[in-house]
Amino acid sequence: MKKTLYFIPLIAAIFILSSLSCKSTPPEPSPMLQPESVPEPMIEPDLAPEPAPVLRSEPEQTQATGLNQADLDTAITEAEKARQRANDFDGPSYFPSDWEAAEEQFTLAGQLPKNSDDDMRKVIDTYNASANSYDSIFNLTIPLYAQAREDEIIILRESLIDQGIKEYFPEYLAPADNAALLALEQFEAQDYYASRDSADGALQMFNILTITYDTLLMKSEIDEKDFKLYDMNNYELAGEAIAEAINAYDSEDYSNALIKAEEANALYSKVLTAGWIGYSEIRSMQAESERQAALDTRADIGAREYFEIADSSHTIARELLEEQRYEDASKIFHYAEAMYVIASMASLERKRTAARAIKEANQRIQASDTTALEAEVIIEGGP
């Protein structure tokens, strides 16, 4: 016990000397000492170290000393990057339950207390766990996302080929094919964002080609039926728009090409609709005219089976016309018109057949009468 008491003054003296020896670079205060027991050093502002953590008597109110804000910021940044990456490739759509669980982790991390080393470590670990969850979703999503884009591109491309674009406009298909191949190469190189952008570009190009080609087919139908006469103004505007769309595509201005292609498609659609409206009215009048002609020939009696088919079709066509389904109405009116003609012809033919039969019957009757008269003369002993 005495030896211990002897060392106490010596230890105190060493401590006092060491605290006064180098004022420009003081050590960190020992956590075992109360703050007021350490004199405040004189330090140049530009050389000041990080402020020492404030120690409080209550343990639950102490702040972390081993982990700093930079560690936390790094964890948050990595979690946010992982979250954004998974979201950019439709992770929430492909794996909604996994995404919800990762979101709960991410939200929880932001709500946890940060008062001690243990608190800070738990917050950082929770952010890291959420980042791992987002990365897991991303890794599962990537092949599904890529496959979906590929399927969309293939569907559009095959549809275009089936409609004959490769035969008539092969030069427009090549740039879109090249963009799709580039997306595949970038995906295999794990350059996923670049691959996504290339795939989106290819998909946009195939969309432009699909709309443009559909528009050209619509124009061909309008020209074939001479429907431009029903809306010449929109027909001319559509021609200008489709020309601008093709020029923009050739210039790789795909955004403008898409706008102009859609504009041309909408204008030609108006012309086509106007054409079908006018054409359906004509077909309606024609069908009504043939119906009256069939009635005049008594086809409703003489060729009832044909007349009933024509009449039923005529009724359907009128209903379609009321529903503004002009193209369908036009086609059914045309069919009804043809059936009325057939009914009339059948009725007339049956009348002629009946007339011939009557005539032949009368001839037979006359011949029979003559034969009977001759036989009567012979029987009676005539000459």
BELDAGI-V962307 format. One line per field, one symbol per residue. psi: psi as a letter, one per 30 degrees, with the letter a starting at -180 (. if undefined). burial: 1 if it has 24 or more other ideal C-beta (glycine too) atoms within 12 Angstrom, else 0. A space follows every 50 residues. Layout:
psi: ???
burial: ???
This chain:
psi: eeeeeefeeeeeeeeeeeffejffiklkkkffkkeffkkkljkkefgklk kkkkklekefgllkffkafeeeeeeeeeeeeeeeeeefhheeeeieeeee eeeeeeeeeffllhfleeeeeeeeeeeeeeeeeeeeeeeeeeeeeeeeee eeeeeeeeeeeefgefeehfffeeeeeeeeeeeeeeefggieeeeeeeee eeeeeeeeeeeeeeeeeeeeeeeefhffffieeeeeeeeeeeeeeeeeee ggieeeeeeeeeeeeeeeeeeeeeeeeeeeeeeeeeeeefeeeeefghff efheeeeeeeeeeeeeeeeeeeggieeeeeeeeeeeeeeeeeeeeeeeee eeeeeeeeeeeeeeeeeeeeeeeeeeeeefha.
burial: 00000000000000000000000000000000000000000000000000 00001000000011001000010011011001101111111101100110 01101100100101010011011101111111111111001100110011 01100110010000100010011011101101110110000100110111 11111111111111111110010010110110011001101101110110 00010011011111111111111111111101110111011011001011 01100110111011011101100001111111111111111111111000 000000000000000000000000000000000
